[in-house]
Amino acid sequence: MRNTIKILIIICGMLPGVYLKAQQVPMYSQYIMNGFLINPSYAGNDGYTTLNLTAREQWLGIPSSPSTYAFSFQTRWLNNSYIQKSTNVRKDIVKPTRPSRVGLGAYVFNDRNGIINRTGFSATYAYHIDMGSFGSRLSFGLASTFYQFAIDLDGAIVADINDEFLNNYDRVVFIPDFNFGVSYTSRNYYMGFSATQIFMGSLTLGNAAKNPRTELGHFFLSGGVKVPLAGDDWMLEPSALIKTSDMVLKAAQMDLTTRVYYRNDYWAGISYRTQDAVIMMIGLTYDKFYFAYAFDLALTDIRNYSYGSHELSVAVKFGENARRYRWLNQY
């Protein structure tokens, strides 16, 4: 445990007082709710088949403010799946299915920021390696992405309709790319690293005007510790997420989060995003369904014009407990 705390202290101290200057990729306040969206190695990590819907409205009240919608699916490939058993001619004794090392996932998304609109999908392959009898595992993930990058001038106020840049720029292009991630999870802590937009738009399709691309590679470093409190009903989970583009320190941003769980059915937390916002979050579980809500209170001058940012996540999980480690409660 002491080594784990030291690791988190190092992570938290790596990039103090710096911030993300531009938002090219979607921002999620509840990245813990569905870490698969920023790190492909989490696909199928918990053994469940999971459907997750995330909706985020940023800086509500400001026209054309950023909004993000993502729908994801992930599962763990089974060595003895329901389909395989149903095709057997002779009925065998039904035994609990066990997951293989392969995780699969996919998601579709729409991210709008002003006149810029991105719509696309991603398909993920993950490989999980068990590291010990207590469920520790090392995971790797690779995702292929394909999205449409579009500029929509409808409703935009343009000072010069003859602007050479606007008239010569391709309004719609298509960009294939790849994301990579690695993570380590155990009973008491987890950590992960991922890189997105690895090719930085160099494979742009439909760029007839040969305009230079401005896509950046993005990197995420995360970690967290699970600390049982009095009895088995309460648990404390401090965590940290560092985001940067092209490994530039001055373009980095950090989320420091603490959540408290009660019987893993209810949780509440608070997060601080460096030089940006304080985030309050709550969530609950009902049967197979998971609900979570986050409210971002801006710390910058934009708070004078906005009603804050709102993010809602809804998930449903399928699969018996025999398919997963009972202690693992990631979304």
N, C-alpha and C positions, 0 to 999 in steps of 0.2 A: 504493500500500500504506500509506503514512503516513497518508493521509486516512482510510482504512478503520480503522486502529488508533485514530485520534482519535475516530471515531464510536463505536466500541465502548467506549472509555474514558468518553465522555460518557454512554452508555447505562448503564454499570455504576455511574456515580456519581450518577445521577439520584435514586435512592430508597434510600439506605443506611439500615440499621438498622430497617426497617419490616417488617411481616409481615401475612399474610392472616388475619383473625380468624374467618372462617367459610368453610365449603366448600360452595358451592351448585352448582358445576359439577365434573365429574370432574377429578382431578389425574393427570397423566402425568409420570413421571420421564424417560421416553425420548421426549420430544416430537420430537426430531430424527428418530427412527425413522419417525414418521408425522405430520409437521407438518400434514397435511390435517385432523386431528382438532381442531386449535385455530385453523386459518387456512384458509378455503375457497379462497383464491387458489392454493393448492398443488395443487389437483385437476388431474391430467394434466400436471403441470409437467415431469416427466422423460421423457414420451413412452411409458412403459410402461403396460400394463394390469395393475393391481396389486390383489391381495386381501390384506387384513391383518387379523389377529386379535390383539387386545390384551386381556390379563387382568391385573387388579391386585387384590391383597388387601392392604389397609392395616392396620397395627397388628395383625398376626396374634397371636392369643392372647387378645384382648379381645373379649368377646361383642358382637355387633351392630356390629362395626367396619366402616368403609367398604369397599365392594368395587365394582369397575367392570369391565364387560365390553363390548367394542366390536368390531364386525365391519364393515370398510369395503371399498368398491370404488371405484376411480378409473381413468380412462382418458383418452387424448387422441384426440379425433375425427380420423379420417384423411380426407384429400382423396381418396385412392384406396384404399378399404378392401377387405378380402377379399370381402365380400359384393358390392360393386360389380363387382369383377373376375369373380366367378363367374357373374354374370347376363349377361355379354357373350356374344353369339352367336359372334362371331369371336374366336379366341384371339390375344391380343396378346403381345408379348414382356413377360415379367414383370419389372417394375422395382421397386426398393425403394420402399415406401410412405413418404410424408412426412406429418407431422402438420399439421393446420390450427391455427388459433389457439384453438380451443374445447376446454376440458377439462370432463369430466363426472365426478361422483362421488356416492356415497351411503353412508350407514352407519346401522346400528342399534345401540342401546346400552341397557344397563341399569346404573344407578348407585344403589346402596343405601347409606344412611347412617343407621344406627339404625332408627327407625321410619319414616323417609322413603324412599320408593322412586320412582325416575324411570325410565320405560321409553319409548323413542321412536325416531324415525328422522329422518334429514336427507337432503335432496337438494340437490346443488350444481351451479352453473354457473360456470365460470371462463373468463376471456378473457386470452390471453397475447400480448403485443406484443414482437416481436424488436427489440432496441435496437442491435445491432451485429453484425459478422461473427464475433465470438468467442462468440456464444451468449448474450450478456446479454439479459435480458428483464424486462419490467414486467408484472405479472399482477394481475388483479382477480378477486374471487370473491364470489358471493352465494349463501347457502344458506337454504333454508326448512326449519324444524324443526317437529316436532309430537310432543309427548310427554305421557305420563300422569304426573301428580303424585299419589301415593297415600300415605296414612298407614296403616300396618299395626300394630295394637296387639296382635296375637297374640304372646304371650310377653313383652309389656312389663309392667313393674311400675308400676302406676298407684296413686298414693296416695289419690286420691279418684275413685271411679268415677262420681260425679255432677258431676264438673268441668264447668262450663258451657261452657268453651271447647272441650273435647274432644267434647262431645255436640252442639254446634251447628255444628261445623266440618265441611265437606264432606270426606269421607274420600278421595274420588276426583274429580279435575278433570282437564281436558285443556287444554293450553296450546300454541297455535301461535305461532311467533316467527320471527325472521330473524337471521342472522349475516352479517357483512361482513368482507372481508379484502383487503389489498393487499400485494404483496411484490415485491422486486427481487432477482434472482439473476444472478451472473456466474461466471466461472471461479474467482475468488479469494475472493469473499465473498457473503453474502446477508443480507437483512434483511426484516422484515415487521411489519405491524400488523394486528390484527383486533379486532372488537367482536362479542360474542355476547349473546344475549338482549336485543336492541335495544329491543323493546317492553316488557320487564320484566314480563311476565305480564298486561299490560293487556287482552289478548284472551282471558282465561280462559273456557272453556266448562264448564258444569255447576256454576257457583258459585251455587247456589240460595240459600245463606245470606248472600250478598253480603259475605263476609268480605274484608277488604283483603288484597291480594297483597303478599308480601314478597320477590318475585323482584328480583334486582339485575342491572344490565348489567355485563358483565365485559370487560376489555380486556387484550390481550396485545401486548407489544412484544418482538421477538426480533431477534438478529443474530449472525453468526458469520463467521470467517475461516478459510480453508484455506491452510496453510503447508506446502509441500513440504520434507521433510527430506533427509538424505543420499541421493542417488540418487533414483530414481522409486518406490522400494518403500515408503517411509514418508511419512506425512503427519500433521501436527498440526492439530487443529481446536478452537480455543477458541470458546465461544459464550456468550450470555447471553439469559435470558428474564425479562421483568418482567410480573407479573400483578397486576391491581388490579380492584376493583369500584367502579363509579360514579365513576371517576377520583379516588377518595379516597386521598391519599398514605399515610395511616396504616393503610390496609387493603391495602397492597401487599406483594408478596413477590417475591424475585428468586432465580433459579437461575443459578449460575455453573458452567459445565461445560467440561472439557477432555477430548477424546478423541484417541487415537493409532490410526492405521490402518496395517496392513501389507498392501500390494498390494490394498487395498480388499476383501480377503477376510476379514480378522480385525481386530477393534478392541477396545479397552478404554478405560475412562474413569472419571473421578471428577467428582462434582458437589457443590456446596454450596448448599443451600436456606436462605435467611436465617432464622435463629432457629428452625430446624425439624429439618434432617437433613443428613447426609452420605450421598451416594449413590454406590455402586460399580456399574459396568456392564461387561458383556462381550458380544460378538456375533461371528457368523461367517456366511459365505456359502457355500452349496453348490449349485452349478448355478443353478437358478432360485429357490432357497429362501434366506430370510434368517431368522436366529434371533438374538434378543437377550434378555438377562436383566438386571434391575436389582434391587439390594437397598438399601433405605433404612434407615440406622441413625439412629434418632431422637436428637436432642440435648436434648430436653426431658425432664421427669420421667416422661413416658409410657413411656420405655425400660425403666423398672423393672417394667412390667406387660405388655410386648409383646415378641414375637420379631422385630420389625422388619416392614417392608413389602416385598412381593415383587411384581415386575411382569415378565410374560413377553410378548414380541411375536414373532409368526410371520408372515412375508410370503412370497408367491409372485408372481413377475413374468412376464408374457408379452409377447413382442414382440421383434423383431430390433433389433440395435444401430443399424441404418439409420434407425430411427424417433426416435433421441434423440441428444443431444450426448454424446459418449463421456466427457467430463470430468465430466458432471453425475452425482453419485452420492447423490441424496437418496432417502429411503425413503417 
